[in-house]
Amino acid sequence: MTLSNFLTNFDLDMETLIKILDYSSDEIFVLDKNMKIIYVNDACKKHYGLNKEEVMGKLSLELVDKGYWYPSIFPDILERKEPIMIKQTTVLGAELLTSAIPILNEKKEVELVVTTARELQSYKMLKVKEKDSDQSKETEDPFASIITNNEKMKNVLKFAKKVAAANSTILILGESGTGKSVLAQYVHENGSRKNGPFLTINCAAIPADLIESELFGYTPGAFTNANRSGKKGLLESVDGGTLFLDEIGDMPLSLQAKILQVIQEKKFIPIGGNKEKMVDIRIIAATNKDLNEMVANKTFREDLYYRLNVVDITMLPLRDRQEDISPLTYYFLYKFNRKNEMNKLISKDCLQWLTYYSWPGNVRQLENLIERLVITSDDVIGIDDLPEGIYNHSQLKIGKNAPTSLNEAIELAKKEMVLTSYKLNRSSRRVAKDLQISQTHAAKLIREYCQDLQED
């Protein structure tokens, strides 16, 4: 029986079949002989943080090179021309059991490849035999723990990678929980000091009377109750690497002058000592406070502020990165499932609910919430599992955004269809064909709904 006959017998059209495939919890990919992705279902969003439109039409190698999954199954399938099963790791941290089946033509050449993948946590007792020793290697997150589909955030990372090559001091600004410490680590790992130590000092967490001795160390007998042999400071331990001063706005004024000397002259004097010590470090600082205002109020040294602010980078709040909420949610879901040896899922409704929340605590708040939900929910995390504050806020926002008339609902549906088609096709001619309208009408709708995409 052909697919067409099957669809006819069950009164199914292709659109209905695609809807059915999208409800599959397993990932489904179909590739042509050139390894171009010609179909993928919605499961790609939870595994890679990408919408179908961002995957279809791309070569598999493009996504492998960008680190979305590892290793690739396709070179072997083209060579062996027989079904293959391997273990893969995705950018969001999911571990997949992936099967690939080649479809051959009359000449025994690969015409299509169909792959299916399921999270390994679903196979509690299954042991996967690796194809070779290379596949058993644990790989680090290729995005250095920074996951984003937001264009502005991608530009932040691009800029950070550029300045990482130099040894200039960097000041990272942004609200609490936006990931300033993760960005500092990203800069370190992309710079010339990546093989050296990376040390984080939270200036707000260490008492003011201890932070100086912790940073600079002290000589024997420097003060009452001091260690008889003295103590080596943290600055010396990070020699040749990067020192990250988090919450620099909370550093005591009395200590700021000594930090300034370290930045400018690469030297310092331990407490109780009279001999300078040299240290080769790069300093990255971060704060959620307004240092300009603190300088005006004389609570932060002006000369230190200007010395820190050679290069400044601002992290975006999560409310301005709405498209990142879904991939980050899945990233943390995989993380805490592994940590707690669980296999919790999240419903689509609940995921949508999270995208309507404003996230005042940013990425850290989302991470903490997902950890809580993994521990406290049943097998599938639903809307009812959300804390009351998030539930009420999202309900209010969804209510405001919901169409209030038939005309408004039709307008929203039309806009969504045009945006989706344009993201995939990128021309008025192909959009017209896709939506079965005239090219003139398609061009008008693209101008109306896709202006931001055209500017990109």
Backbone hydrogen bonds, N-H to C=O, Kabsch-Sander energy under -0.5 kcal/mol:
donor,donor_aa,acceptor,acceptor_aa,energy
6,F,2,T,-2.4
7,L,3,L,-2.7
8,T,4,S,-2.4
9,N,5,N,-3.0
10,F,6,F,-1.8
11,D,8,T,-1.4
12,L,7,L,-4.0
17,L,13,D,-2.1
18,I,14,M,-2.4
19,K,15,E,-1.8
20,I,16,T,-2.1
21,L,17,L,-2.5
22,D,18,I,-2.1
23,Y,19,K,-0.8
23,Y,20,I,-0.9
24,S,21,L,-1.4
27,E,117,A,-2.8
29,F,115,T,-2.6
30,V,39,Y,-2.5
31,L,113,V,-2.6
32,D,36,K,-2.2
33,K,111,E,-0.7
35,M,32,D,-2.1
37,I,58,K,-2.9
38,I,30,V,-2.5
38,I,36,K,-0.6
39,Y,30,V,-1.5
41,N,28,I,-1.5
44,C,41,N,-1.7
45,K,42,D,-1.9
46,K,42,D,-0.5
47,H,43,A,-1.4
48,Y,44,C,-2.5
49,G,44,C,-0.5
49,G,45,K,-1.6
50,L,44,C,-0.9
54,E,51,N,-1.2
55,V,51,N,-0.5
55,V,52,K,-1.5
56,M,52,K,-2.8
57,G,37,I,-3.3
58,K,55,V,-1.8
60,S,35,M,-2.7
62,E,59,L,-0.8
63,L,59,L,-1.1
64,V,60,S,-2.0
65,D,61,L,-2.8
66,K,62,E,-1.2
67,G,64,V,-1.6
68,Y,63,L,-2.4
70,Y,89,T,-1.7
77,I,73,I,-1.3
78,L,74,F,-2.0
79,E,75,P,-1.4
80,R,76,D,-3.4
81,K,77,I,-1.8
84,I,100,A,-2.0
86,I,98,T,-2.4
88,Q,96,L,-2.6
89,T,70,Y,-2.9
90,T,94,A,-2.5
91,V,68,Y,-2.2
92,L,47,H,-0.9
93,G,90,T,-1.8
96,L,88,Q,-3.1
96,L,94,A,-0.6
97,L,118,R,-3.1
98,T,86,I,-2.8
98,T,96,L,-0.7
99,S,116,T,-3.1
100,A,84,I,-2.7
101,I,114,V,-2.8
103,I,112,L,-3.4
104,L,102,P,-0.6
105,N,109,E,-2.3
108,K,105,N,-2.0
111,E,103,I,-3.2
112,L,103,I,-1.6
113,V,31,L,-2.3
114,V,101,I,-2.5
115,T,29,F,-2.6
115,T,113,V,-0.5
116,T,99,S,-2.3
117,A,27,E,-1.9
118,R,97,L,-1.6
120,L,95,E,-3.6
122,S,119,E,-2.0
123,Y,120,L,-2.1
124,K,122,S,-0.9
126,L,123,Y,-0.6
128,V,126,L,-0.5
129,K,127,K,-0.5
130,E,128,V,-0.6
135,Q,132,D,-1.1
136,S,132,D,-0.5
136,S,133,S,-0.9
137,K,134,D,-1.2
144,A,141,D,-2.1
146,I,143,F,-2.2
147,I,145,S,-0.8
148,T,146,I,-0.5
154,K,150,N,-2.4
155,N,151,E,-1.9
156,V,152,K,-1.7
157,L,153,M,-2.2
158,K,154,K,-2.3
159,F,155,N,-2.5
160,A,156,V,-2.6
161,K,157,L,-2.4
162,K,158,K,-1.6
163,V,159,F,-2.3
164,A,160,A,-1.4
165,A,161,K,-0.7
165,A,162,K,-0.8
166,A,163,V,-1.0
170,I,283,I,-1.3
171,L,311,V,-3.0
172,I,170,I,-0.5
172,I,285,A,-3.3
173,L,171,L,-0.5
173,L,313,I,-3.1
174,G,287,T,-1.0
178,T,175,E,-1.4
183,L,179,G,-2.1
184,A,180,K,-2.1
185,Q,181,S,-2.0
186,Y,182,V,-2.1
187,V,183,L,-2.5
188,H,184,A,-2.2
189,E,185,Q,-2.6
190,N,186,Y,-1.1
191,G,188,H,-1.4
192,S,164,A,-0.6
194,K,191,G,-1.3
196,G,193,R,-2.4
199,L,242,T,-2.4
201,I,244,F,-3.0
203,C,201,I,-0.9
203,C,246,D,-2.5
205,A,202,N,-1.2
206,I,202,N,-1.2
210,L,207,P,-2.1
211,I,207,P,-1.9
212,E,208,A,-0.6
214,E,210,L,-2.3
215,L,211,I,-2.3
216,F,212,E,-2.8
217,G,213,S,-1.5
218,Y,231,K,-1.8
219,T,271,I,-2.3
221,G,227,N,-0.6
222,A,219,T,-1.7
226,A,223,F,-1.9
230,G,227,N,-2.0
231,K,218,Y,-2.6
233,G,216,F,-0.5
234,L,214,E,-2.8
235,L,215,L,-2.4
236,E,233,G,-0.6
237,S,233,G,-1.1
238,V,234,L,-1.0
238,V,235,L,-0.6
239,D,236,E,-1.4
240,G,280,D,-3.6
241,G,238,V,-2.4
242,T,197,P,-2.5
243,L,282,R,-3.2
244,F,199,L,-3.5
244,F,242,T,-0.6
245,L,243,L,-0.7
245,L,284,I,-2.7
246,D,201,I,-2.0
246,D,244,F,-1.0
248,I,245,L,-0.6
248,I,286,A,-2.5
250,D,247,E,-2.1
251,M,248,I,-1.8
255,L,252,P,-1.4
256,Q,252,P,-1.1
257,A,253,L,-0.8
259,I,255,L,-1.8
260,L,256,Q,-2.1
261,Q,257,A,-1.7
262,V,258,K,-1.7
263,I,259,I,-2.3
264,Q,260,L,-2.6
265,E,261,Q,-3.1
266,K,261,Q,-0.6
266,K,262,V,-1.4
267,K,261,Q,-0.7
268,F,277,K,-1.9
271,I,217,G,-2.3
273,G,270,P,-2.2
277,K,268,F,-3.1
279,V,266,K,-2.6
281,I,279,V,-0.8
282,R,241,G,-2.0
284,I,243,L,-2.5
284,I,282,R,-0.5
285,A,170,I,-2.9
286,A,245,L,-2.1
287,T,172,I,-1.9
291,L,289,K,-1.2
294,M,290,D,-1.9
295,V,291,L,-2.6
296,A,292,N,-2.0
297,N,293,E,-1.9
298,K,295,V,-1.3
299,T,294,M,-2.8
300,F,294,M,-1.0
305,Y,301,R,-2.1
306,Y,302,E,-2.3
307,R,303,D,-1.5
308,L,304,L,-2.6
309,N,305,Y,-2.2
310,V,307,R,-0.5
310,V,308,L,-0.8
311,V,169,T,-0.9
311,V,308,L,-0.6
313,I,171,L,-2.3
315,M,173,L,-3.0
315,M,313,I,-0.5
320,D,317,P,-1.6
321,R,318,L,-1.9
324,D,321,R,-2.6
325,I,322,Q,-1.4
328,L,324,D,-2.2
329,T,325,I,-2.2
330,Y,326,S,-2.2
331,Y,327,P,-2.3
332,F,328,L,-2.6
333,L,329,T,-2.2
334,Y,330,Y,-2.7
335,K,331,Y,-2.0
336,F,332,F,-2.6
337,N,333,L,-2.0
338,R,334,Y,-2.2
339,K,335,K,-2.1
340,N,336,F,-1.9
341,E,337,N,-0.5
341,E,338,R,-0.9
342,M,337,N,-2.8
345,L,379,D,-2.5
347,S,381,I,-2.7
351,L,347,S,-2.2
352,Q,348,K,-2.4
353,W,349,D,-2.2
354,L,350,C,-2.0
355,T,351,L,-1.2
356,Y,352,Q,-0.7
356,Y,353,W,-1.0
357,Y,354,L,-1.2
362,N,359,W,-1.6
363,V,177,G,-0.8
364,R,177,G,-1.5
364,R,361,G,-0.6
365,Q,361,G,-1.1
366,L,362,N,-1.8
367,E,363,V,-2.7
368,N,364,R,-2.4
369,L,365,Q,-2.2
370,I,366,L,-2.5
371,E,367,E,-2.1
372,R,368,N,-2.0
373,L,369,L,-2.7
374,V,370,I,-2.5
375,I,371,E,-1.6
376,T,372,R,-2.4
377,S,373,L,-2.3
381,I,345,L,-3.4
381,I,379,D,-0.5
385,D,382,G,-1.5
386,L,383,I,-1.6
391,Y,387,P,-2.5
392,N,388,E,-2.9
393,H,389,G,-2.0
394,S,390,I,-2.4
395,Q,391,Y,-2.3
396,L,392,N,-2.1
397,K,393,H,-2.0
398,I,394,S,-3.0
399,G,395,Q,-2.2
400,K,396,L,-1.7
401,N,397,K,-1.8
402,A,398,I,-1.4
409,A,405,S,-2.1
410,I,406,L,-2.5
411,E,407,N,-2.3
412,L,408,E,-2.4
413,A,409,A,-2.2
414,K,410,I,-2.5
415,K,411,E,-2.4
416,E,412,L,-2.3
417,M,413,A,-2.2
418,V,414,K,-2.3
419,L,415,K,-2.6
420,T,416,E,-2.5
421,S,417,M,-2.4
422,Y,418,V,-2.7
423,K,419,L,-2.3
424,L,420,T,-1.4
425,N,421,S,-2.8
426,R,422,Y,-2.0
431,V,427,S,-2.3
432,A,428,S,-2.4
433,K,429,R,-1.9
434,D,430,R,-2.6
435,L,431,V,-2.8
436,Q,432,A,-0.8
437,I,432,A,-2.2
442,A,438,S,-2.4
443,A,439,Q,-2.7
444,K,440,T,-1.9
445,L,441,H,-2.2
446,I,442,A,-2.5
447,R,443,A,-2.1
448,E,444,K,-1.7
449,Y,445,L,-2.8
450,C,446,I,-2.4
454,Q,450,C,-2.2
455,E,451,Q,-1.9
456,D,452,D,-1.3
